[in-house]
Amino acid sequence: MTRTFLLVCIVLTAGCGGGPETPDTGPEPRDGGTDAASSMDAHVATPTDAGTDAQIASDAATSDAAPRDGGDSPSDGGAPDGGSCGAMDAREGEPCGSTERPGTAYRWTGSMCEEVHWCRCLGADCDALFVAQRACEDAYAGCTGGGCTTDADCAEGSAWCEDGRCVECDNGGLACRIACPEGWSLYTRNGCHPCACAPENDCTSDGECHTGDKCYAGAFCWEWCPPGDASCCYGNLCSAPDCTAPPPVGCRERGCPIGERCDLDTGCASSSCFCSGTGGWACTADCGGGVCVPDV
C-alpha cells in the first residue's frame, strides 16, 4: 500500500512534498528598439535603465492618452516628482535611422515645456515625457507661479507668453521670405523671429526720443501688454508729450491689434500725425493711412 502511494506521487507531482518550482522571471526587458516602441501608448518613451536608449513612440503625437499614469501628476499643480522644478533628465539619444520616423514629445527644461522630435531618448526621465504640451504645462504650473505675466517670464529665444502660459515661439522668420508693406519689417519678440511683419518703431521708451518728447505706443501690441506701454508694442512714435494717446494716425504707421490687419483701400485715416505741443494732434489731410479691419 505504501509503495503504491509513493509511485502515484512521483508520477503526478514529481514529489508529494512539493518539489522546487521554476522561478517566474517576469516579462522580457525592453531593449529600446522598434519592438518596444510599438507597445507604448501613454508614455512617450520607456528606458530599461536610467541613461540607456529608449524608443520614442511614433504615434505619440496623435495620442490623447494621459502623459503619466496614476498619481504622477499631482493635484496641487506642482512638479510631478514632488516639488522639484529642475529640468527633466531626458535628452536625445542615437539619431533616427533612415527608415525611422521621429516621435513628438514634450519635456520640462526647468523654465518651459519644450517640444522634442526624437527616435530615442537618454536619461532617467525618458518614461515621463509628455505626449501633449498642455499636460506638461499643467504638471509644472507650480514652477512658474501658475504661468507667465509677460514675455520676460519665458525663456528668451524659445518661448513667449500667451494666455498666461509660456508657449513655444515662432522662429520661422529666420528662414522665411515675405514682402512686408512699405515702412514695415520682420519683427522680434522675446528674442524670437516670427515670419510676420510689423510697423517700425521710432522708440520703445521716452528716453529714446528727443529730450522732452514722449514715446506713444503703437497699436501692434502683445495681449499681456499694459495699455500705452511702448516697450511691448510696434508702431510707436515720438512726439510732444501734451497730447492724449493714442495718436489718430492710420495703421500704416501704428499697426493694428493682433487679430486685425491694416486695410489701405477702405476707410480714411491720416498717413502722418504729430502732437502740436498745445494739446492737439496735427495730421495730414490725406486718407492713405489705412484702417484696421478683422483679419479673416
Protein Blocks (a to p, Z undefined) as FASTA:
>chain_A
ZZmmmmmmmmmnopakopaddddebjaddehiaklmmmpckbmbdcfbghiacdddfklm
mpccdfbgcjlbcfklpafkoopacdcdddddddddfkbccddddddehjaccddddfbd
cdjklmmccfbfklmmmmmmmmnnopafbfklpcehiacceehiacdddfklmmpccddd
ehiacddeehiacdbdddddfbfbfklmcehiacdddfbdcfklcghiaklcghiacddf
kbccddfbdfklnopaehiacdfkggjddfbdcdehnopacddfbfknopadddZZ
